Amino acid sequence: MRISRIIAILAVLLGFFASVVHAPKLSAAFEERASDRAAITKILDGQQNNWNQGNVDAFLEGYWHSPDLTFSGSGGIARGWDGVLARYKKNYPDRAAMGQLDFSGLEFHFLGKDAALVLGHWHLARAQGDIGGVFSLVWQRFPEGWRIVHDHTSTVEKAK
């Protein structure tokens, strides 16, 4: 079940139980954060789907289309939307290298009204061998919606 679907179900259940026990309504701040979590999760779900269809260009729609976008990883720092796109295409040149992507363990930390830090795990199932690791994504809300402004992704070796 997709994370966004789980969040939506939990929100409905919380609303139901709050009305049954005549609890006060959820605060506007909590509801806004739930809405922001859902919006970001929807983008991540879309990225995962686009990746799994082999569409790197569509995967990058979740990123800020700016020369100020940054990506940090074991290969150093890629700068700008074009630089991040080139990095992905170099490291994942075909469907076999891309494999099937799965995000998990998402943690949301809101840094203000229009900024968030999302931590999580990534995993690629591939015929040539699975890989995975962790990421921290810095998000900013723009008029067109939430976008990743910085991505730090690391590969984590499996414990032996």
RASULKA-V651183 format. One record per pair of residues at least 4 apart in sequence whose C-alpha atoms are under 8 Angstrom apart, sorted by the first residue. I is the first residue (numbers start at 1). J is the second residue. Records with the same first field share a line. If there is no record, write none. Layout:
I->J ; J
//
This chain:
1->5 ; 6
2->6 ; 45
3->7 ; 41
4->8 ; 38 ; 41 ; 42 ; 45
5->9
6->10
7->11 ; 34 ; 38
8->12 ; 38
9->13
10->14
11->15 ; 34
12->16
13->17
14->18
15->19 ; 25
16->20
17->21
18->22 ; 23 ; 24 ; 25
19->23
26->30 ; 31
27->31
28->32
29->33
30->34
31->35
32->36
33->37
34->38
35->39
36->40
37->41 ; 108
38->42
39->43 ; 146
40->44 ; 146
41->45
42->46
43->47 ; 62
44->48 ; 62 ; 103
45->49
46->50 ; 59
47->51 ; 58 ; 59 ; 60 ; 61 ; 62
48->52 ; 59 ; 101 ; 102 ; 103
49->53
50->54 ; 55 ; 56 ; 58 ; 59
51->55 ; 56 ; 58 ; 59 ; 98 ; 100 ; 101
52->98 ; 99 ; 100 ; 101
54->94 ; 95 ; 98
55->59
56->60 ; 85 ; 88 ; 89
57->61 ; 85
60->85
61->65
62->146 ; 147 ; 148
63->69 ; 81 ; 147 ; 148 ; 149
64->69 ; 81 ; 147 ; 148 ; 149
65->69 ; 80 ; 81
66->80 ; 81
67->79 ; 80 ; 81 ; 82
68->79 ; 80 ; 81 ; 149
69->79 ; 80 ; 81 ; 84 ; 148 ; 149 ; 150
70->77 ; 78 ; 79 ; 80 ; 81 ; 84 ; 149 ; 150 ; 151
71->77 ; 78 ; 79 ; 84 ; 150 ; 151 ; 152 ; 153
72->76 ; 77 ; 78 ; 150 ; 151 ; 152 ; 153
73->77 ; 152 ; 153 ; 154
74->154 ; 155
78->83 ; 84 ; 87
79->83 ; 84
80->84
81->85
82->86
83->87
84->88
85->89
86->90
87->91
88->92 ; 93
89->93
91->97
92->97 ; 98
93->97 ; 98
94->98
95->99
96->126 ; 127 ; 128
97->126 ; 128
98->124 ; 126
99->124 ; 125 ; 126 ; 127
100->123 ; 124 ; 125 ; 126
101->122 ; 123 ; 124 ; 125
102->122 ; 123 ; 124
103->120 ; 121 ; 122 ; 123
104->120 ; 121 ; 122
105->119 ; 120 ; 121
106->118 ; 119 ; 120 ; 121
107->118 ; 119 ; 120
108->116 ; 117 ; 118 ; 119
109->116 ; 117 ; 118
110->115 ; 116 ; 117
111->115 ; 116 ; 117
112->116
114->140 ; 141 ; 142
115->138 ; 139 ; 140 ; 141
116->138 ; 139 ; 140
117->136 ; 137 ; 138 ; 139
118->136 ; 137 ; 138 ; 139
119->134 ; 135 ; 136 ; 137
120->134 ; 135 ; 136
121->132 ; 133 ; 134 ; 135
122->132 ; 133 ; 134 ; 135
123->130 ; 131 ; 132 ; 133
124->130 ; 131 ; 132
125->129 ; 130 ; 131
126->130 ; 131
131->155 ; 156 ; 157
132->155 ; 156 ; 157
133->153 ; 154 ; 155 ; 156 ; 157
134->153 ; 154 ; 155 ; 156
135->151 ; 152 ; 153 ; 154
136->151 ; 152 ; 153
137->148 ; 149 ; 150 ; 151 ; 152
138->148 ; 149 ; 150 ; 151
139->146 ; 147 ; 148 ; 149 ; 150
140->146 ; 147 ; 148 ; 149
141->145 ; 146 ; 147
142->146 ; 147
//
